[in-house]
């Protein structure tokens, strides 16, 4: 199908066909990363600005490397060394960057809706790299891409998302995408972090860890979002680990081919023991590799590229 969107802001608004287009295109770009020369000229002459108002390591580096592999020029922008510290508004900062002929603004912001706001006032392509506790669309896409590559299909897949659901933008993006692709979702964690309101998103909600993981095909672990919590939502990290941490004993009670996933950074010994995180069922590092391909696909498609189902990125860039 043709991708017609100027921006990538969320997964809630994407159709099944659009999600599939990104996944198929990412598969073609993943092959680029396996070549001796890991570049294609799809974005040659374009300028990509990483506008990260909220701290990030792996997402920022992944977007930077994705843009470079598409042959774009990349500028990294941090709030600490900018006029935002002097009182300049986000709108003025972004419009000044656009006035310097920036073609893409990749934004991470603590305020939900910030990417949507910029998309309305800019002609440049806007890509959401995480906005508050709202969405993180490329993380959601790389998660379901990894699931599809390992399991073959998302239809009927049983996915348990475990941990801090309430404050997680990753969880929301996963939920929107997985539901549309036909997966069954179970949310598990302390009741303070997994309120029943999520049942309105057609998810099963439980605080019973054994029940949640017994029949799961995928267990996607989430980091405890201390920086977004307004107060302590459970007594201690030790208690959280004892009740909801994935260790070798709990892993033994799951399906033998269950996938262990985590968007990172991992709190080892809290959400998951090192033995499990580094074990043969873990695909955490594969998620990182796949994230690069997903972000290459996202930049390529919002720039007007053809989805890989009709034309490969290599053909389009030739």
C-alpha positions as CSV (number, residue, x, y, z in Angstrom):
1,X,0.0,0.0,0.0
2,X,1.0,3.6,-0.3
3,X,2.0,5.5,2.8
4,X,0.3,8.9,2.8
5,X,1.1,10.3,6.2
6,X,3.5,13.2,6.6
7,X,4.3,12.2,10.2
8,X,4.4,9.2,12.6
9,X,2.8,10.4,15.8
10,X,1.1,7.4,17.3
11,X,-0.1,3.8,16.7
12,X,-3.7,4.4,17.8
13,X,-4.5,6.2,14.6
14,X,-2.7,3.7,12.2
15,X,-4.6,1.1,10.3
16,X,-3.6,-2.6,10.1
17,X,-2.4,-1.9,6.5
18,X,-0.2,1.0,7.6
19,X,1.3,-1.0,10.5
20,X,2.0,-3.9,8.2
21,X,3.6,-1.5,5.7
22,X,6.1,-0.3,8.3
23,X,6.8,-3.9,9.4
24,X,7.4,-5.1,5.8
25,X,9.6,-2.2,5.0
26,X,11.6,-2.7,8.2
27,X,12.3,-6.3,7.1
28,X,13.9,-5.0,3.9
29,X,16.0,-2.4,5.9
30,X,17.1,-5.0,8.4
31,X,18.9,-6.7,5.5
32,X,20.7,-3.5,4.8
33,X,22.3,-3.7,8.2
34,X,23.7,-7.2,7.4
35,X,25.6,-5.9,4.3
36,X,29.3,-4.8,4.2
37,X,28.2,-1.3,3.3
38,X,25.3,-0.5,5.5
39,X,24.0,2.6,3.7
40,X,21.3,3.4,1.1
41,X,20.9,6.9,-0.4
42,X,17.2,7.2,0.3
43,X,17.5,10.4,2.4
44,X,20.6,11.9,0.8
45,X,20.5,15.7,1.1
46,X,17.9,15.6,3.9
47,X,18.5,17.0,7.4
48,X,17.2,15.2,10.5
49,X,17.1,16.9,13.9
50,X,16.8,14.8,17.1
51,X,14.9,17.2,19.3
52,X,15.1,15.4,22.6
53,X,13.7,17.5,25.4
54,X,13.6,14.4,27.7
55,X,16.7,12.3,28.3
56,X,17.4,9.3,26.1
57,X,20.2,7.0,25.1
58,X,19.2,4.0,23.0
59,X,16.3,5.7,21.2
60,X,18.3,8.8,20.3
61,X,21.3,6.8,19.1
62,X,19.0,4.4,17.2
63,X,17.3,7.3,15.3
64,X,20.7,9.0,14.7
65,X,22.1,5.8,13.2
66,X,18.9,5.1,11.2
67,X,19.1,8.6,9.6
68,X,22.9,8.1,8.9
69,X,22.3,4.8,7.2
70,X,19.7,6.5,5.0
71,X,22.5,9.0,4.1
72,X,20.8,12.0,5.9
73,X,22.6,14.7,7.8
74,X,21.9,14.5,11.5
75,X,21.9,17.1,14.3
76,X,21.4,16.2,17.9
77,X,19.6,18.8,20.0
78,X,19.5,18.8,23.8
79,X,17.3,21.0,26.0
80,X,20.1,21.7,28.5
81,X,22.2,23.5,25.9
82,X,19.4,25.3,24.1
83,X,17.3,28.5,24.3
84,X,14.6,26.5,25.9
85,X,16.5,27.1,29.1
86,X,16.1,30.8,28.4
87,X,12.4,30.6,28.2
88,X,11.9,30.0,24.4
89,X,8.7,28.1,23.6
90,X,8.8,24.6,22.0
91,X,7.0,26.1,19.0
92,X,9.5,28.8,18.5
93,X,12.4,26.4,18.9
94,X,11.0,24.0,16.3
95,X,10.1,26.7,13.8
96,X,13.6,28.1,14.1
97,X,15.0,24.6,13.3
98,X,12.6,24.3,10.4
99,X,13.8,27.8,9.2
100,X,17.3,26.2,8.9
101,X,15.8,23.8,6.4
102,X,15.4,20.8,8.6
103,X,13.3,18.1,6.9
104,X,12.6,15.9,9.9
105,X,12.0,16.7,13.5
106,X,12.3,13.7,15.8
107,X,10.9,14.7,19.2
108,X,10.9,13.2,22.6
109,X,9.1,15.3,25.2
110,X,7.7,14.8,28.7
111,X,4.4,16.4,27.7
112,X,1.8,14.1,26.1
113,X,0.7,15.5,22.7
114,X,3.9,17.6,22.0
115,X,4.6,15.8,18.7
116,X,1.0,16.3,17.6
117,X,1.2,20.0,18.4
118,X,4.4,20.4,16.3
119,X,3.0,18.4,13.4
120,X,0.2,21.0,13.2
121,X,2.6,24.0,13.0
122,X,5.5,22.6,11.0
123,X,5.8,21.6,7.4
124,X,8.7,19.3,8.3
125,X,8.1,15.6,9.0
126,X,7.5,15.0,12.7
127,X,8.3,11.6,14.3
128,X,7.3,10.9,17.9
129,X,10.2,9.4,19.9
130,X,8.0,9.2,23.1
131,X,5.7,11.8,24.6
132,X,5.1,11.6,28.3
133,X,3.0,8.5,29.3
134,X,1.1,8.7,26.0
135,X,2.8,6.7,23.2
136,X,6.2,5.6,21.9
137,X,5.2,4.4,18.4
138,X,8.6,3.2,17.1
139,X,9.1,1.1,20.3
140,X,5.7,-0.4,19.8
141,X,6.5,-1.2,16.2
142,X,9.8,-2.7,16.9
143,X,8.2,-4.9,19.6
144,X,5.6,-6.3,17.4
145,X,8.1,-6.6,14.5
146,X,10.2,-8.8,16.8
147,X,7.2,-10.9,17.8
148,X,6.2,-11.4,14.2
149,X,9.7,-12.3,13.2
150,X,10.1,-14.9,16.0
151,X,6.5,-16.3,16.0
152,X,5.5,-15.9,12.4
153,X,2.1,-14.2,13.0
154,X,0.5,-11.8,15.5
155,X,-3.0,-13.2,15.0
156,X,-4.0,-15.1,18.1
157,X,-0.7,-14.5,19.8
158,X,-0.9,-14.4,23.6
159,X,1.1,-11.4,24.9
160,X,1.5,-10.6,28.6
161,X,2.7,-7.1,29.4
162,X,4.1,-7.1,32.9
163,X,5.0,-4.1,35.1
164,X,4.3,-0.4,35.2
165,X,1.4,-0.1,32.8
166,X,-0.1,3.1,34.2
167,X,2.9,5.3,33.4
168,X,4.2,3.5,30.3
169,X,4.0,4.9,26.9
170,X,5.5,1.7,25.6
171,X,2.6,-0.3,27.0
172,X,0.0,2.0,25.3
173,X,1.7,1.7,21.9
174,X,1.9,-2.0,22.3
175,X,-1.7,-2.4,23.2
176,X,-3.0,-0.3,20.3
177,X,-0.8,-2.2,17.8
178,X,-1.3,-5.7,19.2
179,X,-5.1,-5.4,19.4
180,X,-5.3,-4.2,15.8
181,X,-3.1,-7.1,14.7
182,X,-5.3,-9.7,16.4
183,X,-3.2,-10.6,19.5
184,X,-4.7,-11.3,22.9
185,X,-3.3,-9.1,25.6
186,X,-2.9,-9.7,29.4
187,X,-1.7,-6.8,31.6
188,X,-0.2,-7.8,35.0
189,X,1.4,-5.9,37.9
190,X,0.5,-4.3,41.2
191,X,-3.1,-3.0,41.2
192,X,-1.8,0.5,41.7
193,X,0.1,0.3,38.4
194,X,-2.5,-1.8,36.4
195,X,-5.9,-0.3,37.1
196,X,-9.0,-2.0,35.8
197,X,-9.6,1.0,33.5
198,X,-7.3,-0.8,31.0
199,X,-10.1,-3.4,30.5
200,X,-11.7,-0.7,28.4
201,X,-8.9,-1.2,25.9
202,X,-10.0,-4.9,25.6
203,X,-7.2,-6.2,27.7
204,X,-7.3,-8.8,30.4
205,X,-6.1,-7.3,33.7
206,X,-4.8,-9.4,36.6
207,X,-2.4,-9.1,39.6
208,X,-1.9,-12.9,39.6
209,X,1.6,-13.4,38.0
210,X,1.4,-17.1,37.6
211,X,-2.0,-16.8,35.8
212,X,-0.6,-14.1,33.6
213,X,2.4,-15.9,32.3
214,X,1.2,-19.6,32.3
215,X,-0.1,-19.5,28.7
216,X,1.8,-16.5,27.3
217,X,3.7,-16.7,24.0
218,X,5.4,-13.4,24.8
219,X,6.2,-11.7,28.1
220,X,7.0,-8.1,27.6
221,X,8.6,-6.6,30.8
222,X,8.3,-2.9,31.6
223,X,10.7,-0.8,33.6
224,X,9.3,0.8,36.8
225,X,8.8,4.5,35.7
226,X,10.0,6.2,38.9
227,X,10.5,9.5,37.1
228,X,6.8,9.7,36.1
229,X,5.2,8.4,39.3
230,X,3.8,11.1,41.6
231,X,4.3,8.9,44.7
232,X,5.6,5.4,45.5
233,X,3.1,3.0,44.0
234,X,4.3,-0.1,45.9
235,X,6.2,-0.6,49.2
236,X,9.7,-1.4,47.8
237,X,11.6,-2.7,44.9
238,X,12.4,-5.8,46.8
239,X,8.7,-6.5,47.3
240,X,8.0,-5.8,43.6
241,X,10.7,-8.2,42.6
242,X,9.4,-10.9,44.9
243,X,5.9,-10.7,43.6
244,X,6.4,-9.8,39.9
245,X,10.0,-10.3,39.0
246,X,10.8,-12.9,36.4
247,X,13.4,-15.4,37.6
248,X,14.5,-18.9,36.6
249,X,11.8,-20.6,38.8
250,X,9.0,-18.5,37.3
251,X,10.3,-18.9,33.8
252,X,10.2,-22.7,34.3
253,X,6.4,-22.4,34.7
254,X,5.9,-20.8,31.3
255,X,5.8,-22.2,27.8
256,X,9.1,-23.6,26.6
257,X,9.2,-21.3,23.6
258,X,8.0,-18.1,25.4
259,X,9.8,-14.9,24.4
260,X,11.2,-12.5,27.1
261,X,11.2,-8.9,26.0
262,X,12.1,-5.6,27.6
263,X,12.3,-2.1,26.0
264,X,15.2,-1.1,28.3
265,X,16.9,0.1,30.2
266,X,16.7,-3.0,32.4
267,X,16.6,-2.9,36.2
268,X,18.3,-6.2,36.7
269,X,17.1,-8.0,39.8
270,X,13.9,-6.0,39.8
271,X,11.8,-6.7,36.7
272,X,14.0,-9.7,35.6
273,X,17.0,-11.6,36.9
274,X,20.2,-11.4,34.8
275,X,20.0,-15.2,34.2
276,X,16.7,-14.7,32.4
277,X,17.6,-11.4,30.7
278,X,20.7,-13.0,29.2
279,X,19.1,-16.4,28.6
280,X,18.2,-18.2,25.4
281,X,14.5,-17.1,25.5
282,X,15.5,-13.4,25.8
283,X,15.2,-11.4,22.6
284,X,16.1,-8.1,24.3
285,X,19.1,-7.4,22.1
286,X,17.2,-8.4,19.0
287,X,14.7,-5.7,19.9
288,X,17.5,-3.2,19.7
289,X,18.7,-4.4,16.3
290,X,15.1,-4.4,15.0
291,X,14.6,-0.9,16.4
292,X,17.2,0.4,13.9
293,X,15.3,-1.2,11.0
294,X,11.9,0.1,12.2
295,X,13.3,3.7,12.5
296,X,14.9,3.5,9.1
297,X,11.5,2.4,7.7
298,X,9.6,5.1,9.5
299,X,11.9,7.9,8.2
300,X,11.8,6.4,4.7
301,X,8.0,6.1,4.6
302,X,7.1,9.6,6.0
303,X,9.5,11.0,3.4
304,X,7.2,9.5,0.7
305,X,8.9,6.1,0.2
306,X,7.0,3.2,-1.2
307,X,6.2,0.3,1.2
308,X,8.3,-2.8,0.7
309,X,5.3,-4.8,-0.3
310,X,5.3,-3.1,-3.7
311,X,8.9,-1.8,-4.0
312,X,11.9,-2.5,-1.8
313,X,13.8,0.4,-0.3
314,X,16.9,-0.6,-2.3
315,X,14.8,-0.3,-5.5
316,X,13.3,3.0,-4.5
317,X,16.7,4.4,-3.6
318,X,18.4,3.3,-6.8
